[in-house]
Amino acid sequence: MTTVSSYDVAVIGYGPTGATAANLLGRMGMKVVVIERDSDVYNRARAISTDEEVLRVWQSVGLADRLQADMLPDRPVAFVDSNGVPFIETTITGRGCGHPPQQFIYQPAIDLVLREGVSRYPNVEVLLERECLRALNKGDHVELLVGDLTTDTITRIQASYVIAADGGSSPTRGLLGVGYSGRTYGERWVVIDTKVLQEWDGHDRLRFHCDPDRPTVDCPTPLGHHRWEYPARAGEDERQLVTDEAVWKVLNDQGITSEHVEILRAVVYSHHVRVADRWRIGRVFLAGDAAHAMPPWIGQGMSAGVRDVANLCWKLTAVLEGRAPDSLLDSYEVERKPHVTEVTRRAVFVGRVITERRGAVVALRNHVVRAVTRLPGALAGGQKLWWIPDAHNDAGFFSSTGSRAVGWQIPQPRVIDPRGTAVRLDDVLDGRWTLLHTGAQPSGSHAWTALGVATIRLAGAHDADLADGVRDSESTLIDWMSRMKATALIVRPDGFVYAATRSGQSLPAPPAGLSTTPAPTHPTPSRNGVTA
């Protein structure tokens, strides 16, 4: 047993969720250790899609533009019948986050860039080929026993908090005795990943082949890759399904030959709908697939994990620096679980649309949906029902003033700063608590500015003075605030509105225990929020 090493946060698992957490915490100055069983990036694609809100998280650590270079944005999405004729054909509508709303990805490339990002931070230590053998809550810290798979030695590590992002089979969740309830679908799916040799008509669009005989997902991925997924029929042998002969039979039926693609892998897997019974166990937090699993139909498995750690890491930092009580961390599951539940419900719904096998229902679906989607605005409006739900929380760490804006993530326009430079709004906010306002500062703002909350005036296209603010030239955020009947917002570090008020009303007081500047020492908060 080697000597004890101490950290602010230990991150178990180095997939996209864990690597995003390491980047966020590294940027915030936390002393972090990452524990990962494998020796390198997993070289097979798993997640194939993400969205504008996730790019916004990666923007906060300076990686969005580099990651975007390896993505395939804004491809058409089509649900087609057994004859290949679409009954839904659309592109995903953006929500004003400053990035393309739909992104196809090649996950090994994403993992590499996220890990390169972590290497920027000398305060983050990465331990590869290590396995967490024990995670024990011990009052003011967590004790981890970590096995080195190359030397068969064990290291004792102490961390004030732990993020377990070690996948759906999460050994950490098992060590802590947390249940993982839900269901695993009996239907098995074949996944074929290929390298594109010669492009074909429709190679660059996502198509859900809603054929009751053989439902198939036909999906472009960047960097010269393409994926197909389809269910195994009753009685089909899994070993036979992944042979070249069986795979080519399915691809040939869609007009794809060896001139078009090279098969990289074919595997069989099952879909899961599961959620951990608890996401917080003392000082250990479950994130990503360790906390929840969902079917892949709207491409949100990986994205949900990134959203988890974006919600959690700023809160951990605030607590570790003595700027908020430990009770703030209880809001993590309260805020994230409802969104995950709704995403999962929608993924299941889309899966049912794709895999419906009853002939009468299929005929009715095709006819009714075609008719509805011809109506003006139906395609964009329908996305609000079956695609990714809005970034909004009904409960959690928010003011209870009743403003419509509270709990929403604000849009991110490009704004003009006082130097005349066009920049993304989040780069101006810089992960700080911020008072954003139009017109004069609202009453009650002094209590917030006394805490060190940044104040930025939001000017319109024709406002002359930019000395204390930025210009929203296209009125994206100004119009959003108008719809929300708000003239001032208190924005949290993650871009969600903590409090809001309208002209003539006062801002609510800051929550008890909140500060925007670190405490003089680096205290270890206890469970009741009293610092030691």
Secondary structure, 3 states (H helix, E strand, C coil): CEEEEEEEEEEECCCHHHHHHHHHHHHCCCCEEEEECCCCCCCCCCCCEEEHHHHHHHHCCCCHHHHHCCCEECCCEEEECCCCCEEEEECCCCCCCCCCCEEECCHHHHHHHHHHHHCCCCCEEEEECEEEEEEEECCCCEEEEEEECCCCEEEEEEEEEEEECCCCCCHHHHHCCCCEEEEEEEEEEEEEEEEECCCCCCCCCEEEECCCCCCEEEEEECCCEEEEEEECCCCCCHHHHCCHHHHHHHHHHCCCCCCCEEEEEEEEEEEEEEEECCCEECCEEECHHHCEECCCCCCCHHHHHHHHHHHHHHHHHHHHCCCCCHHHHHHHHHHHHHHHHHHHHHHHHHHHHHHCCCHHHHHHHHHHHHHHHCCCCHHHHHHHHHCCCCCECCCCCCCCCCCCCCCEECCCCEEECCCCCEEEHHHHHCCCCEEEECCCCCCCHHHHHCCCCEEEEEECCCCCCCCCEEECCCCHHHHHHHHCCCCEEEECCCCEEEEEECCCCCCCCCCCCCCCCCCCCCCCECCCCCEC
